[in-house]
Amino acid sequence: MEFLNGVPMDTIYLYGLLIAGGLTLVYVLFSDLLDGIFDGLDMFNPVLLFSFITFLSAGGFILEKLTSLSHLVILLINSGLSAILVTLLNVFVLLPIRKAEVSLTYTESDLRGRVGKVITAIPTDGFGEVMIDSISGRISKPAKSFDGAEISNGHDVLIVDTANGVLQVAVKEKIENEWI
């Protein structure tokens, strides 16, 4: 068994595994807090870096214990396998999670043109409440009549505009199909 500065390679791999695994766990637990630190480095994703080091260290430790391959061959094999595993992790786990997080958010302008249902009547000069169904759940927002008309509970309304967090709505009129 060869040594690197007097330390066996399997020990180095084991320490790398423990440190990278611990840092991955800490990052996952405190990622929202730590994201501000890594904002400027868009191409640097700590989860991918820590995962690469974890895979590299785990594979290196196992191959050092079970095979008699040279340390350089083990490092090259594990580097390739780790790169493949991290790529698969990114493509099939991290990117879909990021897209799912983005799809749950909405802006006020996204609500324009949507249809909702009045759950609290809207008086002529006041505010009521409208419920909007979406893929991620229901959104309840304060609403005001766009044209100043009173709108009672249960009516379907069209969201015309938004201003200061208040929806401006109009009664949705049903259009019958006519054959011309």
ChimeraX commands (.cxc) that place a marker at each C-alpha (Angstrom):
marker #1 position 0.00,0.00,0.00 radius 0.5
marker #1 position 1.41,3.38,-1.04 radius 0.5
marker #1 position 1.20,6.44,1.13 radius 0.5
marker #1 position 0.67,10.10,0.46 radius 0.5
marker #1 position 2.82,12.05,2.94 radius 0.5
marker #1 position 2.75,9.06,5.25 radius 0.5
marker #1 position -1.05,8.69,5.24 radius 0.5
marker #1 position -2.65,5.66,3.51 radius 0.5
marker #1 position -4.83,6.53,0.51 radius 0.5
marker #1 position -7.87,4.72,1.92 radius 0.5
marker #1 position -7.64,6.96,5.00 radius 0.5
marker #1 position -7.54,10.06,2.80 radius 0.5
marker #1 position -10.60,8.83,0.90 radius 0.5
marker #1 position -12.38,8.09,4.18 radius 0.5
marker #1 position -11.67,11.58,5.54 radius 0.5
marker #1 position -12.80,13.09,2.23 radius 0.5
marker #1 position -16.03,11.10,2.42 radius 0.5
marker #1 position -16.75,12.17,5.99 radius 0.5
marker #1 position -15.93,15.84,5.38 radius 0.5
marker #1 position -17.80,16.12,2.04 radius 0.5
marker #1 position -20.79,14.18,3.41 radius 0.5
marker #1 position -20.90,16.43,6.48 radius 0.5
marker #1 position -20.61,19.60,4.39 radius 0.5
marker #1 position -23.39,18.34,2.08 radius 0.5
marker #1 position -25.65,17.76,5.08 radius 0.5
marker #1 position -24.86,21.19,6.56 radius 0.5
marker #1 position -25.45,22.87,3.19 radius 0.5
marker #1 position -28.79,21.12,2.66 radius 0.5
marker #1 position -29.95,22.16,6.14 radius 0.5
marker #1 position -28.79,25.77,5.83 radius 0.5
marker #1 position -29.00,26.29,2.06 radius 0.5
marker #1 position -31.42,29.21,2.24 radius 0.5
marker #1 position -29.05,31.05,4.56 radius 0.5
marker #1 position -25.94,30.17,2.55 radius 0.5
marker #1 position -27.44,30.89,-0.89 radius 0.5
marker #1 position -26.66,34.59,-0.45 radius 0.5
marker #1 position -22.96,33.80,-0.14 radius 0.5
marker #1 position -22.90,31.92,-3.47 radius 0.5
marker #1 position -25.19,34.30,-5.44 radius 0.5
marker #1 position -22.39,35.74,-7.56 radius 0.5
marker #1 position -21.13,32.32,-8.59 radius 0.5
marker #1 position -23.92,30.97,-10.81 radius 0.5
marker #1 position -21.83,28.13,-12.24 radius 0.5
marker #1 position -20.69,27.06,-8.76 radius 0.5
marker #1 position -23.27,24.81,-7.16 radius 0.5
marker #1 position -22.10,23.61,-3.73 radius 0.5
marker #1 position -24.42,20.58,-3.79 radius 0.5
marker #1 position -22.82,19.33,-7.02 radius 0.5
marker #1 position -19.29,19.96,-5.75 radius 0.5
marker #1 position -19.90,18.23,-2.42 radius 0.5
marker #1 position -21.67,15.36,-4.19 radius 0.5
marker #1 position -18.74,14.92,-6.57 radius 0.5
marker #1 position -16.25,14.78,-3.70 radius 0.5
marker #1 position -18.52,12.39,-1.77 radius 0.5
marker #1 position -18.87,10.01,-4.74 radius 0.5
marker #1 position -15.14,10.24,-5.50 radius 0.5
marker #1 position -14.18,9.53,-1.90 radius 0.5
marker #1 position -16.66,6.67,-1.43 radius 0.5
marker #1 position -15.60,4.94,-4.64 radius 0.5
marker #1 position -11.93,5.48,-3.88 radius 0.5
marker #1 position -12.26,4.04,-0.41 radius 0.5
marker #1 position -14.09,0.96,-1.68 radius 0.5
marker #1 position -11.65,0.33,-4.54 radius 0.5
marker #1 position -8.61,0.88,-2.30 radius 0.5
marker #1 position -9.94,-1.74,0.11 radius 0.5
marker #1 position -11.11,-4.30,-2.46 radius 0.5
marker #1 position -8.66,-4.07,-5.37 radius 0.5
marker #1 position -4.94,-3.87,-5.95 radius 0.5
marker #1 position -5.18,-1.22,-8.69 radius 0.5
marker #1 position -2.76,1.70,-8.58 radius 0.5
marker #1 position -3.87,4.87,-6.84 radius 0.5
marker #1 position -3.80,6.84,-10.10 radius 0.5
marker #1 position -6.05,4.33,-11.90 radius 0.5
marker #1 position -8.48,4.35,-8.98 radius 0.5
marker #1 position -8.55,8.16,-9.00 radius 0.5
marker #1 position -9.19,8.29,-12.77 radius 0.5
marker #1 position -11.94,5.64,-12.65 radius 0.5
marker #1 position -13.68,7.37,-9.75 radius 0.5
marker #1 position -13.37,10.81,-11.33 radius 0.5
marker #1 position -15.22,9.58,-14.43 radius 0.5
marker #1 position -17.87,7.71,-12.46 radius 0.5
marker #1 position -18.36,10.65,-10.08 radius 0.5
marker #1 position -18.78,13.05,-13.00 radius 0.5
marker #1 position -21.44,10.76,-14.51 radius 0.5
marker #1 position -23.27,10.37,-11.19 radius 0.5
marker #1 position -23.23,14.11,-10.48 radius 0.5
marker #1 position -24.52,14.83,-14.00 radius 0.5
marker #1 position -27.38,12.35,-13.49 radius 0.5
marker #1 position -28.11,13.86,-10.06 radius 0.5
marker #1 position -28.26,17.33,-11.57 radius 0.5
marker #1 position -30.40,16.39,-14.58 radius 0.5
marker #1 position -32.88,14.06,-12.88 radius 0.5
marker #1 position -33.11,15.51,-9.35 radius 0.5
marker #1 position -31.82,19.08,-8.90 radius 0.5
marker #1 position -33.11,20.69,-12.11 radius 0.5
marker #1 position -36.67,19.30,-11.74 radius 0.5
marker #1 position -36.72,20.49,-8.12 radius 0.5
marker #1 position -35.63,23.97,-9.19 radius 0.5
marker #1 position -38.33,24.08,-11.87 radius 0.5
marker #1 position -40.96,22.90,-9.37 radius 0.5
marker #1 position -39.97,25.66,-6.92 radius 0.5
marker #1 position -40.27,28.28,-9.66 radius 0.5
marker #1 position -43.66,27.03,-10.83 radius 0.5
marker #1 position -45.21,27.52,-7.38 radius 0.5
marker #1 position -44.62,31.27,-7.40 radius 0.5
marker #1 position -46.74,33.83,-9.17 radius 0.5
marker #1 position -46.72,37.56,-9.70 radius 0.5
marker #1 position -49.67,39.90,-9.62 radius 0.5
marker #1 position -49.49,40.30,-13.41 radius 0.5
marker #1 position -49.78,36.49,-13.82 radius 0.5
marker #1 position -53.31,36.69,-12.42 radius 0.5
marker #1 position -54.62,38.96,-15.19 radius 0.5
marker #1 position -57.01,37.15,-17.48 radius 0.5
marker #1 position -57.68,34.32,-15.03 radius 0.5
marker #1 position -61.12,33.36,-13.78 radius 0.5
marker #1 position -61.98,33.27,-10.09 radius 0.5
marker #1 position -65.04,32.84,-7.89 radius 0.5
marker #1 position -66.33,35.50,-5.51 radius 0.5
marker #1 position -66.28,34.14,-1.94 radius 0.5
marker #1 position -67.04,37.44,-0.18 radius 0.5
marker #1 position -69.49,39.75,-1.93 radius 0.5
marker #1 position -68.01,42.83,-3.57 radius 0.5
marker #1 position -70.00,46.02,-2.83 radius 0.5
marker #1 position -70.13,48.92,-5.29 radius 0.5
marker #1 position -67.60,51.07,-3.43 radius 0.5
marker #1 position -65.80,48.42,-1.40 radius 0.5
marker #1 position -63.76,45.30,-1.37 radius 0.5
marker #1 position -64.63,41.63,-1.41 radius 0.5
marker #1 position -62.64,38.45,-1.85 radius 0.5
marker #1 position -62.02,36.19,-4.83 radius 0.5
marker #1 position -60.72,32.60,-4.84 radius 0.5
marker #1 position -58.55,31.50,-7.78 radius 0.5
marker #1 position -57.81,27.82,-8.40 radius 0.5
marker #1 position -54.31,27.00,-9.61 radius 0.5
marker #1 position -52.17,23.91,-10.08 radius 0.5
marker #1 position -50.40,24.43,-6.75 radius 0.5
marker #1 position -53.56,25.17,-4.77 radius 0.5
marker #1 position -55.98,28.01,-4.24 radius 0.5
marker #1 position -55.20,31.69,-4.02 radius 0.5
marker #1 position -57.48,34.02,-2.10 radius 0.5
marker #1 position -57.07,37.74,-2.85 radius 0.5
marker #1 position -58.95,40.94,-2.03 radius 0.5
marker #1 position -60.94,42.22,-4.98 radius 0.5
marker #1 position -62.74,45.32,-6.17 radius 0.5
marker #1 position -65.26,45.64,-8.98 radius 0.5
marker #1 position -63.62,47.00,-12.16 radius 0.5
marker #1 position -66.73,48.81,-13.36 radius 0.5
marker #1 position -68.15,49.67,-9.92 radius 0.5
marker #1 position -70.99,47.13,-10.07 radius 0.5
marker #1 position -71.96,45.03,-7.07 radius 0.5
marker #1 position -70.96,41.36,-7.39 radius 0.5
marker #1 position -72.54,38.78,-5.10 radius 0.5
marker #1 position -71.10,35.51,-3.74 radius 0.5
marker #1 position -70.64,32.58,-6.07 radius 0.5
marker #1 position -70.28,34.55,-9.32 radius 0.5
marker #1 position -67.44,33.72,-11.65 radius 0.5
marker #1 position -65.31,36.79,-12.33 radius 0.5
marker #1 position -62.59,37.67,-14.79 radius 0.5
marker #1 position -59.51,39.37,-13.38 radius 0.5
marker #1 position -59.01,42.50,-15.43 radius 0.5
marker #1 position -56.11,44.12,-13.58 radius 0.5
marker #1 position -54.25,44.25,-10.28 radius 0.5
marker #1 position -53.30,47.31,-8.27 radius 0.5
marker #1 position -51.53,47.32,-4.89 radius 0.5
marker #1 position -52.37,43.67,-4.26 radius 0.5
marker #1 position -56.08,44.15,-5.01 radius 0.5
marker #1 position -57.69,42.40,-7.96 radius 0.5
marker #1 position -59.90,44.44,-10.27 radius 0.5
marker #1 position -62.59,42.05,-11.47 radius 0.5
marker #1 position -65.60,41.99,-13.78 radius 0.5
marker #1 position -68.44,39.47,-13.94 radius 0.5
marker #1 position -67.64,36.72,-16.40 radius 0.5
marker #1 position -70.39,36.46,-18.92 radius 0.5
marker #1 position -71.21,33.15,-20.51 radius 0.5
marker #1 position -71.19,33.14,-24.28 radius 0.5
marker #1 position -73.42,30.64,-25.99 radius 0.5
marker #1 position -72.25,28.92,-29.14 radius 0.5
marker #1 position -74.22,30.06,-32.13 radius 0.5
marker #1 position -74.20,28.54,-35.58 radius 0.5
marker #1 position -74.09,31.17,-38.25 radius 0.5
marker link #1:1,2 radius 0.2
marker link #1:2,3 radius 0.2
marker link #1:3,4 radius 0.2
marker link #1:4,5 radius 0.2
marker link #1:5,6 radius 0.2
marker link #1:6,7 radius 0.2
marker link #1:7,8 radius 0.2
marker link #1:8,9 radius 0.2
marker link #1:9,10 radius 0.2
marker link #1:10,11 radius 0.2
marker link #1:11,12 radius 0.2
marker link #1:12,13 radius 0.2
marker link #1:13,14 radius 0.2
marker link #1:14,15 radius 0.2
marker link #1:15,16 radius 0.2
marker link #1:16,17 radius 0.2
marker link #1:17,18 radius 0.2
marker link #1:18,19 radius 0.2
marker link #1:19,20 radius 0.2
marker link #1:20,21 radius 0.2
marker link #1:21,22 radius 0.2
marker link #1:22,23 radius 0.2
marker link #1:23,24 radius 0.2
marker link #1:24,25 radius 0.2
marker link #1:25,26 radius 0.2
marker link #1:26,27 radius 0.2
marker link #1:27,28 radius 0.2
marker link #1:28,29 radius 0.2
marker link #1:29,30 radius 0.2
marker link #1:30,31 radius 0.2
marker link #1:31,32 radius 0.2
marker link #1:32,33 radius 0.2
marker link #1:33,34 radius 0.2
marker link #1:34,35 radius 0.2
marker link #1:35,36 radius 0.2
marker link #1:36,37 radius 0.2
marker link #1:37,38 radius 0.2
marker link #1:38,39 radius 0.2
marker link #1:39,40 radius 0.2
marker link #1:40,41 radius 0.2
marker link #1:41,42 radius 0.2
marker link #1:42,43 radius 0.2
marker link #1:43,44 radius 0.2
marker link #1:44,45 radius 0.2
marker link #1:45,46 radius 0.2
marker link #1:46,47 radius 0.2
marker link #1:47,48 radius 0.2
marker link #1:48,49 radius 0.2
marker link #1:49,50 radius 0.2
marker link #1:50,51 radius 0.2
marker link #1:51,52 radius 0.2
marker link #1:52,53 radius 0.2
marker link #1:53,54 radius 0.2
marker link #1:54,55 radius 0.2
marker link #1:55,56 radius 0.2
marker link #1:56,57 radius 0.2
marker link #1:57,58 radius 0.2
marker link #1:58,59 radius 0.2
marker link #1:59,60 radius 0.2
marker link #1:60,61 radius 0.2
marker link #1:61,62 radius 0.2
marker link #1:62,63 radius 0.2
marker link #1:63,64 radius 0.2
marker link #1:64,65 radius 0.2
marker link #1:65,66 radius 0.2
marker link #1:66,67 radius 0.2
marker link #1:67,68 radius 0.2
marker link #1:68,69 radius 0.2
marker link #1:69,70 radius 0.2
marker link #1:70,71 radius 0.2
marker link #1:71,72 radius 0.2
marker link #1:72,73 radius 0.2
marker link #1:73,74 radius 0.2
marker link #1:74,75 radius 0.2
marker link #1:75,76 radius 0.2
marker link #1:76,77 radius 0.2
marker link #1:77,78 radius 0.2
marker link #1:78,79 radius 0.2
marker link #1:79,80 radius 0.2
marker link #1:80,81 radius 0.2
marker link #1:81,82 radius 0.2
marker link #1:82,83 radius 0.2
marker link #1:83,84 radius 0.2
marker link #1:84,85 radius 0.2
marker link #1:85,86 radius 0.2
marker link #1:86,87 radius 0.2
marker link #1:87,88 radius 0.2
marker link #1:88,89 radius 0.2
marker link #1:89,90 radius 0.2
marker link #1:90,91 radius 0.2
marker link #1:91,92 radius 0.2
marker link #1:92,93 radius 0.2
marker link #1:93,94 radius 0.2
marker link #1:94,95 radius 0.2
marker link #1:95,96 radius 0.2
marker link #1:96,97 radius 0.2
marker link #1:97,98 radius 0.2
marker link #1:98,99 radius 0.2
marker link #1:99,100 radius 0.2
marker link #1:100,101 radius 0.2
marker link #1:101,102 radius 0.2
marker link #1:102,103 radius 0.2
marker link #1:103,104 radius 0.2
marker link #1:104,105 radius 0.2
marker link #1:105,106 radius 0.2
marker link #1:106,107 radius 0.2
marker link #1:107,108 radius 0.2
marker link #1:108,109 radius 0.2
marker link #1:109,110 radius 0.2
marker link #1:110,111 radius 0.2
marker link #1:111,112 radius 0.2
marker link #1:112,113 radius 0.2
marker link #1:113,114 radius 0.2
marker link #1:114,115 radius 0.2
marker link #1:115,116 radius 0.2
marker link #1:116,117 radius 0.2
marker link #1:117,118 radius 0.2
marker link #1:118,119 radius 0.2
marker link #1:119,120 radius 0.2
marker link #1:120,121 radius 0.2
marker link #1:121,122 radius 0.2
marker link #1:122,123 radius 0.2
marker link #1:123,124 radius 0.2
marker link #1:124,125 radius 0.2
marker link #1:125,126 radius 0.2
marker link #1:126,127 radius 0.2
marker link #1:127,128 radius 0.2
marker link #1:128,129 radius 0.2
marker link #1:129,130 radius 0.2
marker link #1:130,131 radius 0.2
marker link #1:131,132 radius 0.2
marker link #1:132,133 radius 0.2
marker link #1:133,134 radius 0.2
marker link #1:134,135 radius 0.2
marker link #1:135,136 radius 0.2
marker link #1:136,137 radius 0.2
marker link #1:137,138 radius 0.2
marker link #1:138,139 radius 0.2
marker link #1:139,140 radius 0.2
marker link #1:140,141 radius 0.2
marker link #1:141,142 radius 0.2
marker link #1:142,143 radius 0.2
marker link #1:143,144 radius 0.2
marker link #1:144,145 radius 0.2
marker link #1:145,146 radius 0.2
marker link #1:146,147 radius 0.2
marker link #1:147,148 radius 0.2
marker link #1:148,149 radius 0.2
marker link #1:149,150 radius 0.2
marker link #1:150,151 radius 0.2
marker link #1:151,152 radius 0.2
marker link #1:152,153 radius 0.2
marker link #1:153,154 radius 0.2
marker link #1:154,155 radius 0.2
marker link #1:155,156 radius 0.2
marker link #1:156,157 radius 0.2
marker link #1:157,158 radius 0.2
marker link #1:158,159 radius 0.2
marker link #1:159,160 radius 0.2
marker link #1:160,161 radius 0.2
marker link #1:161,162 radius 0.2
marker link #1:162,163 radius 0.2
marker link #1:163,164 radius 0.2
marker link #1:164,165 radius 0.2
marker link #1:165,166 radius 0.2
marker link #1:166,167 radius 0.2
marker link #1:167,168 radius 0.2
marker link #1:168,169 radius 0.2
marker link #1:169,170 radius 0.2
marker link #1:170,171 radius 0.2
marker link #1:171,172 radius 0.2
marker link #1:172,173 radius 0.2
marker link #1:173,174 radius 0.2
marker link #1:174,175 radius 0.2
marker link #1:175,176 radius 0.2
marker link #1:176,177 radius 0.2
marker link #1:177,178 radius 0.2
marker link #1:178,179 radius 0.2
marker link #1:179,180 radius 0.2
view
